Amino acid sequence: MKDLKIVFMGTPDFAVGVLQHLVENDKNIVAVITAPDRPAGRGRKLQASAVKQYAESKQIPVLQPTNLKNEDFLTELQSFDANLQIVVAFRMLPKVVWQLPEYGTFNLHASLLPEYRGAAPINWALINGEKKTGVTTFFIDEKIDTGEIIFKEEVTIAQRETVGTLHDRLMDLGSQLVVKTVNAIADETIATTPQPKTETFTEAPKLTPENTKIDWSKSVAQIDALVRGLSPYPVAWCYVEQEDEQFKIKLYTTEIEHVQPIESIGTIITTKKTLKVACKNGYLYIKELQLPGKRKMDSASLLNGFSFQNGAKLT
């Protein structure tokens, strides 16, 4: 069995779950690389990444380079004498970094590669209405998410799944797959499969204000899928338009009613406790939402102290 000294690279909560599983399985993590501290919250105080906070709690050395090609960073990285690197939810690595260790650098990606290459695979699998997804480990190469596949593990997407619940399930599954991959490398039983190079696959691009905005011309099922695929973060959004006023709202939880609306698309219909919107082929009930400057709340609580004007629409 090979003696592995591992450098772990990652930043958000998804990466923390994997790092924790490695530590709990007695893998030798000699250093962690994560993003620099960033301003957060209303006070804009510098906030350490979730990975940094966990690594420091375990006395693991932490590096936070702004430039992955910087000579001082590369010298410090080499000083740990690692022979394997693991990447989970981090940025693209230059070749000078990923080719450094003797046994290579592998990545955990939250999809069944080659499908959903890109920055937001968990979100897009839900937004696009997929029935299954999974996790993949693969060796990094020059391009994004194109390296040779080591292992895959598949899961079924639940009917009312949100990105929050799917994120946690894939984090747990991915943590186990990473340990399995490390063990295979250590035992010298590793085998890889090249990814296809010519076919077209569904991408998972970075989420932006443009592609997280609700398009009310789409079907009620597509809109509901967008909401679930962005809840609890970064959250689907749209505008309320009423008389001479326009303001932005965020939608966290919705339900579908398959009844053909008589109102025009986007029209808001309320009772004392319910809030729904007319869509192309049904109504979308809004269960949880957030108005500007307000906390997230259920629609019944909102309607207890707020009313939409007659003719108000979501756009």
C-alpha positions as a Markdown table, in Angstrom:
| # | Residue | x | y | z |
|---|---|---|---|---|
| 1 | Met | 0.0 | 0.0 | 0.0 |
| 2 | Lys | 1.3 | 3.4 | -0.9 |
| 3 | Asp | 1.9 | 6.0 | 1.8 |
| 4 | Leu | -0.2 | 9.0 | 0.8 |
| 5 | Lys | 0.4 | 12.5 | 1.9 |
| 6 | Ile | -2.5 | 14.6 | 0.7 |
| 7 | Val | -3.1 | 18.2 | -0.1 |
| 8 | Phe | -6.8 | 19.0 | -0.1 |
| 9 | Met | -8.3 | 22.0 | -2.1 |
| 10 | Gly | -11.8 | 23.3 | -1.5 |
| 11 | Thr | -13.8 | 26.2 | -0.2 |
| 12 | Pro | -17.6 | 25.8 | 0.5 |
| 13 | Asp | -19.6 | 23.6 | 2.8 |
| 14 | Phe | -19.8 | 20.8 | 0.2 |
| 15 | Ala | -16.0 | 20.5 | 0.4 |
| 16 | Val | -16.0 | 20.5 | 4.3 |
| 17 | Gly | -18.1 | 17.4 | 4.4 |
| 18 | Val | -15.5 | 15.6 | 2.2 |
| 19 | Leu | -12.5 | 16.9 | 4.1 |
| 20 | Gln | -14.1 | 15.8 | 7.4 |
| 21 | His | -14.7 | 12.3 | 6.1 |
| 22 | Leu | -11.1 | 12.0 | 5.0 |
| 23 | Val | -9.9 | 13.1 | 8.4 |
| 24 | Glu | -12.3 | 10.8 | 10.2 |
| 25 | Asn | -10.9 | 7.9 | 8.0 |
| 26 | Asp | -7.4 | 8.7 | 9.1 |
| 27 | Lys | -6.2 | 10.0 | 5.8 |
| 28 | Asn | -3.0 | 12.0 | 6.1 |
| 29 | Ile | -4.0 | 15.6 | 5.1 |
| 30 | Val | -0.7 | 17.6 | 5.2 |
| 31 | Ala | -2.2 | 20.9 | 4.0 |
| 32 | Val | -5.4 | 22.6 | 2.8 |
| 33 | Ile | -5.7 | 25.2 | 0.1 |
| 34 | Thr | -8.8 | 27.4 | 0.1 |
| 35 | Ala | -10.0 | 30.8 | -1.0 |
| 36 | Pro | -8.8 | 34.0 | 0.7 |
| 37 | Asp | -11.0 | 35.4 | 3.4 |
| 38 | Arg | -13.8 | 37.5 | 2.0 |
| 39 | Pro | -16.0 | 40.3 | 3.4 |
| 40 | Ala | -19.4 | 39.0 | 4.5 |
| 41 | Gly | -22.5 | 40.2 | 6.3 |
| 42 | Arg | -23.7 | 43.7 | 7.0 |
| 43 | Gly | -20.5 | 44.7 | 8.7 |
| 44 | Arg | -18.5 | 43.4 | 5.8 |
| 45 | Lys | -16.0 | 41.7 | 8.1 |
| 46 | Leu | -13.5 | 39.3 | 6.7 |
| 47 | Gln | -14.9 | 35.8 | 6.8 |
| 48 | Ala | -12.9 | 32.6 | 6.5 |
| 49 | Ser | -14.1 | 29.9 | 4.2 |
| 50 | Ala | -15.9 | 26.9 | 5.7 |
| 51 | Val | -12.9 | 24.7 | 4.7 |
| 52 | Lys | -10.5 | 27.0 | 6.5 |
| 53 | Gln | -12.5 | 27.0 | 9.7 |
| 54 | Tyr | -12.6 | 23.2 | 9.7 |
| 55 | Ala | -8.9 | 22.8 | 8.8 |
| 56 | Glu | -7.8 | 25.2 | 11.6 |
| 57 | Ser | -10.0 | 23.3 | 14.1 |
| 58 | Lys | -8.0 | 20.2 | 13.2 |
| 59 | Gln | -4.6 | 22.0 | 13.2 |
| 60 | Ile | -4.1 | 21.4 | 9.5 |
| 61 | Pro | -1.9 | 24.0 | 7.8 |
| 62 | Val | -3.9 | 26.4 | 5.5 |
| 63 | Leu | -2.8 | 28.1 | 2.3 |
| 64 | Gln | -4.9 | 30.9 | 0.8 |
| 65 | Pro | -3.2 | 32.0 | -2.5 |
| 66 | Thr | -4.7 | 34.7 | -4.7 |
| 67 | Asn | -2.5 | 33.5 | -7.6 |
| 68 | Leu | -2.0 | 29.8 | -8.1 |
| 69 | Lys | 1.1 | 30.4 | -10.3 |
| 70 | Asn | 2.8 | 32.6 | -7.7 |
| 71 | Glu | 6.4 | 31.3 | -7.1 |
| 72 | Asp | 6.2 | 31.7 | -3.3 |
| 73 | Phe | 3.0 | 29.8 | -3.2 |
| 74 | Leu | 4.4 | 27.0 | -5.4 |
| 75 | Thr | 7.5 | 26.8 | -3.2 |
| 76 | Glu | 5.4 | 26.5 | -0.1 |
| 77 | Leu | 3.1 | 23.9 | -1.7 |
| 78 | Gln | 6.1 | 21.8 | -2.7 |
| 79 | Ser | 7.5 | 22.0 | 0.9 |
| 80 | Phe | 4.6 | 19.8 | 2.1 |
| 81 | Asp | 6.0 | 17.0 | -0.1 |
| 82 | Ala | 2.5 | 15.7 | -0.9 |
| 83 | Asn | 2.1 | 12.9 | -3.4 |
| 84 | Leu | -1.6 | 13.3 | -4.0 |
| 85 | Gln | -4.0 | 16.2 | -4.3 |
| 86 | Ile | -7.8 | 16.2 | -4.0 |
| 87 | Val | -10.0 | 19.0 | -5.3 |
| 88 | Val | -13.6 | 19.6 | -4.2 |
| 89 | Ala | -15.5 | 22.7 | -5.2 |
| 90 | Phe | -12.4 | 24.8 | -5.9 |
| 91 | Arg | -11.3 | 26.9 | -8.9 |
| 92 | Met | -9.6 | 25.7 | -12.0 |
| 93 | Leu | -5.9 | 24.7 | -11.4 |
| 94 | Pro | -3.0 | 25.5 | -13.6 |
| 95 | Lys | -1.0 | 22.6 | -14.9 |
| 96 | Val | 2.0 | 23.6 | -12.7 |
| 97 | Val | -0.2 | 22.7 | -9.7 |
| 98 | Trp | -2.2 | 19.7 | -10.8 |
| 99 | Gln | 0.7 | 17.8 | -12.3 |
| 100 | Leu | 2.9 | 18.4 | -9.2 |
| 101 | Pro | 2.2 | 15.3 | -7.0 |
| 102 | Glu | 3.5 | 11.8 | -8.0 |
| 103 | Tyr | 0.0 | 10.2 | -8.0 |
| 104 | Gly | -1.8 | 13.1 | -9.6 |
| 105 | Thr | -4.7 | 15.3 | -8.7 |
| 106 | Phe | -8.2 | 14.1 | -8.6 |
| 107 | Asn | -11.5 | 16.0 | -8.4 |
| 108 | Leu | -14.9 | 15.2 | -7.0 |
| 109 | His | -17.6 | 16.5 | -9.2 |
| 110 | Ala | -21.3 | 16.5 | -8.3 |
| 111 | Ser | -22.7 | 14.9 | -11.5 |
| 112 | Leu | -22.5 | 11.8 | -13.6 |
| 113 | Leu | -19.7 | 13.0 | -15.9 |
| 114 | Pro | -19.5 | 13.8 | -18.8 |
| 115 | Glu | -23.0 | 15.2 | -18.1 |
| 116 | Tyr | -23.2 | 18.6 | -16.3 |
| 117 | Arg | -19.7 | 19.7 | -16.6 |
| 118 | Gly | -19.3 | 23.2 | -15.0 |
| 119 | Ala | -19.8 | 25.2 | -11.9 |
| 120 | Ala | -23.3 | 24.4 | -10.8 |
| 121 | Pro | -24.1 | 20.7 | -11.5 |
| 122 | Ile | -26.5 | 20.1 | -8.6 |
| 123 | Asn | -28.6 | 23.1 | -9.4 |
| 124 | Trp | -28.9 | 22.4 | -13.1 |
| 125 | Ala | -29.8 | 18.8 | -12.7 |
| 126 | Leu | -32.9 | 19.9 | -10.7 |
| 127 | Ile | -33.7 | 22.9 | -12.9 |
| 128 | Asn | -33.7 | 20.6 | -16.0 |
| 129 | Gly | -35.9 | 18.1 | -14.4 |
| 130 | Glu | -33.5 | 15.2 | -14.3 |
| 131 | Lys | -34.6 | 11.9 | -12.6 |
| 132 | Lys | -31.1 | 10.9 | -11.5 |
| 133 | Thr | -27.7 | 12.4 | -10.9 |
| 134 | Gly | -24.6 | 11.4 | -8.8 |
| 135 | Val | -21.0 | 12.0 | -8.1 |
| 136 | Thr | -17.8 | 11.3 | -10.1 |
| 137 | Thr | -14.1 | 11.2 | -9.2 |
| 138 | Phe | -11.7 | 11.9 | -12.1 |
| 139 | Phe | -8.1 | 12.9 | -12.6 |
| 140 | Ile | -7.7 | 16.5 | -13.6 |
| 141 | Asp | -6.3 | 17.5 | -17.0 |
| 142 | Glu | -6.0 | 20.7 | -19.0 |
| 143 | Lys | -9.7 | 21.3 | -19.5 |
| 144 | Ile | -12.7 | 21.7 | -17.1 |
| 145 | Asp | -14.2 | 18.4 | -15.9 |
| 146 | Thr | -12.8 | 16.3 | -18.8 |
| 147 | Gly | -10.2 | 14.1 | -17.2 |
| 148 | Glu | -10.3 | 10.3 | -17.0 |
| 149 | Ile | -13.0 | 8.9 | -14.7 |
| 150 | Ile | -12.1 | 6.9 | -11.7 |
| 151 | Phe | -15.4 | 6.1 | -10.0 |
| 152 | Lys | -19.1 | 7.1 | -10.3 |
| 153 | Glu | -22.0 | 6.7 | -7.9 |
| 154 | Glu | -25.6 | 7.3 | -9.0 |
| 155 | Val | -28.7 | 8.6 | -7.0 |
| 156 | Thr | -32.3 | 9.0 | -7.8 |
| 157 | Ile | -33.6 | 12.6 | -7.5 |
| 158 | Ala | -36.7 | 12.7 | -5.3 |
| 159 | Gln | -39.9 | 14.2 | -6.7 |
| 160 | Arg | -39.9 | 17.4 | -4.6 |
| 161 | Glu | -36.2 | 17.6 | -4.0 |
| 162 | Thr | -34.5 | 21.0 | -3.5 |
| 163 | Val | -30.9 | 21.8 | -4.1 |
| 164 | Gly | -30.5 | 22.0 | -0.4 |
| 165 | Thr | -31.5 | 18.4 | 0.2 |
| 166 | Leu | -29.7 | 17.1 | -2.9 |
| 167 | His | -26.5 | 19.0 | -2.0 |
| 168 | Asp | -26.4 | 17.2 | 1.4 |
| 169 | Arg | -27.1 | 13.8 | -0.1 |
| 170 | Leu | -24.4 | 14.2 | -2.8 |
| 171 | Met | -21.9 | 15.6 | -0.2 |
| 172 | Asp | -22.4 | 12.4 | 1.9 |
| 173 | Leu | -22.1 | 10.1 | -1.2 |
| 174 | Gly | -19.2 | 12.1 | -2.6 |
| 175 | Ser | -17.3 | 11.9 | 0.8 |
| 176 | Gln | -17.5 | 8.1 | 0.6 |
| 177 | Leu | -16.5 | 8.0 | -3.0 |
| 178 | Val | -13.4 | 10.2 | -2.3 |
| 179 | Val | -12.2 | 7.8 | 0.4 |
| 180 | Lys | -12.9 | 4.9 | -1.9 |
| 181 | Thr | -10.7 | 6.6 | -4.6 |
| 182 | Val | -7.9 | 7.4 | -2.1 |
| 183 | Asn | -7.9 | 3.7 | -1.0 |
| 184 | Ala | -7.8 | 2.5 | -4.6 |
| 185 | Ile | -4.8 | 4.8 | -5.3 |
| 186 | Ala | -3.1 | 3.6 | -2.1 |
| 187 | Asp | -3.8 | -0.1 | -2.9 |
| 188 | Glu | -2.6 | 0.4 | -6.5 |
| 189 | Thr | -6.0 | -1.0 | -7.8 |
| 190 | Ile | -6.9 | 2.3 | -9.5 |
| 191 | Ala | -8.3 | 2.1 | -13.0 |
| 192 | Thr | -9.6 | 4.9 | -15.2 |
| 193 | Thr | -12.0 | 5.4 | -18.1 |
| 194 | Pro | -11.5 | 8.2 | -20.7 |
| 195 | Gln | -14.5 | 10.5 | -21.2 |
| 196 | Pro | -16.0 | 10.7 | -24.7 |
| 197 | Lys | -14.6 | 13.6 | -26.7 |
| 198 | Thr | -17.0 | 14.1 | -29.6 |
| 199 | Glu | -20.6 | 13.9 | -28.2 |
| 200 | Thr | -22.5 | 16.9 | -26.9 |
| 201 | Phe | -23.4 | 16.9 | -23.2 |
| 202 | Thr | -25.6 | 19.1 | -21.0 |
| 203 | Glu | -23.5 | 21.9 | -19.3 |
| 204 | Ala | -23.8 | 23.3 | -15.8 |
| 205 | Pro | -22.8 | 27.0 | -16.2 |
| 206 | Lys | -22.2 | 29.4 | -13.3 |
| 207 | Leu | -25.4 | 30.8 | -11.8 |
| 208 | Thr | -26.0 | 34.5 | -12.6 |
| 209 | Pro | -28.7 | 37.0 | -11.9 |
| 210 | Glu | -29.8 | 36.5 | -15.5 |
| 211 | Asn | -30.3 | 32.7 | -15.4 |
| 212 | Thr | -31.8 | 32.6 | -11.9 |
| 213 | Lys | -34.6 | 35.0 | -12.9 |
| 214 | Ile | -38.0 | 33.4 | -13.4 |
| 215 | Asp | -39.4 | 33.4 | -17.0 |
| 216 | Trp | -43.1 | 33.4 | -16.5 |
| 217 | Ser | -43.7 | 32.3 | -20.1 |
| 218 | Lys | -42.4 | 28.8 | -19.2 |
| 219 | Ser | -44.6 | 26.0 | -18.0 |
| 220 | Val | -45.6 | 25.8 | -14.3 |
| 221 | Ala | -43.5 | 22.7 | -13.9 |
| 222 | Gln | -40.4 | 24.4 | -15.3 |
| 223 | Ile | -40.8 | 27.4 | -13.0 |
| 224 | Asp | -41.3 | 25.1 | -10.0 |
| 225 | Ala | -38.2 | 23.2 | -11.0 |
| 226 | Leu | -36.2 | 26.4 | -11.2 |
| 227 | Val | -37.4 | 27.4 | -7.7 |
| 228 | Arg | -36.4 | 24.0 | -6.2 |
| 229 | Gly | -33.1 | 24.0 | -8.1 |
| 230 | Leu | -32.2 | 27.3 | -6.5 |
| 231 | Ser | -33.6 | 26.9 | -3.0 |
| 232 | Pro | -32.2 | 27.7 | -0.4 |
| 233 | Tyr | -29.4 | 29.3 | -2.4 |
| 234 | Pro | -29.0 | 31.4 | -4.5 |
| 235 | Val | -32.8 | 31.6 | -4.8 |
| 236 | Ala | -35.0 | 32.2 | -7.9 |
| 237 | Trp | -36.3 | 35.7 | -8.2 |
| 238 | Cys | -38.6 | 38.0 | -10.2 |
| 239 | Tyr | -40.3 | 41.4 | -10.1 |
| 240 | Val | -43.6 | 42.4 | -8.7 |
| 241 | Glu | -45.3 | 45.1 | -10.9 |
| 242 | Gln | -48.3 | 46.9 | -9.6 |
| 243 | Glu | -49.5 | 50.4 | -10.7 |
| 244 | Asp | -46.4 | 52.5 | -10.8 |
| 245 | Glu | -44.3 | 50.3 | -8.5 |
| 246 | Gln | -41.8 | 47.6 | -9.3 |
| 247 | Phe | -39.8 | 45.6 | -6.7 |
| 248 | Lys | -37.9 | 42.4 | -6.5 |
| 249 | Ile | -38.9 | 39.2 | -4.6 |
| 250 | Lys | -37.3 | 35.8 | -4.0 |
| 251 | Leu | -39.2 | 32.5 | -4.1 |
| 252 | Tyr | -38.1 | 29.7 | -1.9 |
| 253 | Thr | -40.9 | 27.2 | -1.9 |
| 254 | Thr | -43.7 | 26.6 | -4.4 |
| 255 | Glu | -46.3 | 24.0 | -5.3 |
| 256 | Ile | -48.2 | 23.3 | -8.6 |
| 257 | Glu | -51.9 | 23.2 | -9.3 |
| 258 | His | -52.7 | 21.8 | -12.8 |
| 259 | Val | -55.8 | 23.8 | -13.5 |
| 260 | Gln | -55.9 | 26.0 | -16.6 |
| 261 | Pro | -55.9 | 29.6 | -15.4 |
| 262 | Ile | -58.4 | 32.2 | -16.6 |
| 263 | Glu | -56.1 | 35.1 | -15.7 |
| 264 | Ser | -53.2 | 36.3 | -17.8 |
| 265 | Ile | -49.7 | 34.9 | -17.2 |
| 266 | Gly | -48.1 | 36.3 | -14.1 |
| 267 | Thr | -51.3 | 37.6 | -12.5 |
| 268 | Ile | -51.2 | 37.3 | -8.7 |
| 269 | Ile | -54.3 | 35.8 | -7.0 |
| 270 | Thr | -54.5 | 35.9 | -3.2 |
| 271 | Thr | -56.9 | 34.9 | -0.4 |
| 272 | Lys | -56.3 | 35.6 | 3.2 |
| 273 | Lys | -53.8 | 32.8 | 3.5 |
| 274 | Thr | -52.8 | 31.8 | 0.0 |
| 275 | Leu | -50.8 | 33.3 | -2.8 |
| 276 | Lys | -50.7 | 31.9 | -6.3 |
| 277 | Val | -49.7 | 33.0 | -9.8 |
| 278 | Ala | -51.2 | 32.2 | -13.1 |
| 279 | Cys | -48.9 | 30.4 | -15.4 |
| 280 | Lys | -49.2 | 29.0 | -19.0 |
| 281 | Asn | -50.7 | 25.7 | -17.9 |
| 282 | Gly | -51.5 | 25.9 | -14.3 |
| 283 | Tyr | -51.1 | 27.9 | -11.1 |
| 284 | Leu | -47.9 | 28.2 | -9.0 |
| 285 | Tyr | -48.7 | 28.5 | -5.3 |
| 286 | Ile | -46.0 | 30.5 | -3.5 |
| 287 | Lys | -45.4 | 29.0 | -0.1 |
| 288 | Glu | -42.3 | 30.8 | 1.0 |
| 289 | Leu | -40.9 | 34.1 | -0.3 |
| 290 | Gln | -38.9 | 37.2 | 0.6 |
| 291 | Leu | -39.7 | 40.8 | 0.0 |
| 292 | Pro | -37.0 | 43.5 | -0.2 |
| 293 | Gly | -35.6 | 44.4 | 3.2 |
| 294 | Lys | -37.6 | 41.6 | 4.9 |
| 295 | Arg | -36.9 | 38.1 | 6.2 |
| 296 | Lys | -38.0 | 35.0 | 4.4 |
| 297 | Met | -41.5 | 34.1 | 5.5 |
| 298 | Asp | -44.4 | 31.8 | 4.5 |
| 299 | Ser | -47.1 | 33.4 | 2.4 |
| 300 | Ala | -49.8 | 33.2 | 5.1 |
| 301 | Ser | -47.7 | 35.3 | 7.4 |
| 302 | Leu | -46.9 | 37.8 | 4.7 |
| 303 | Leu | -50.5 | 38.2 | 3.7 |
| 304 | Asn | -51.4 | 38.8 | 7.3 |
| 305 | Gly | -49.8 | 42.2 | 7.1 |
| 306 | Phe | -49.2 | 42.9 | 3.4 |
| 307 | Ser | -51.5 | 43.0 | 0.4 |
| 308 | Phe | -50.8 | 43.1 | -3.3 |
| 309 | Gln | -52.7 | 45.7 | -5.3 |
| 310 | Asn | -55.4 | 44.6 | -7.8 |
| 311 | Gly | -53.9 | 43.7 | -11.1 |
| 312 | Ala | -50.4 | 43.0 | -9.6 |
| 313 | Lys | -48.2 | 40.7 | -11.7 |
| 314 | Leu | -45.0 | 38.9 | -11.4 |
| 315 | Thr | -42.6 | 39.5 | -14.3 |
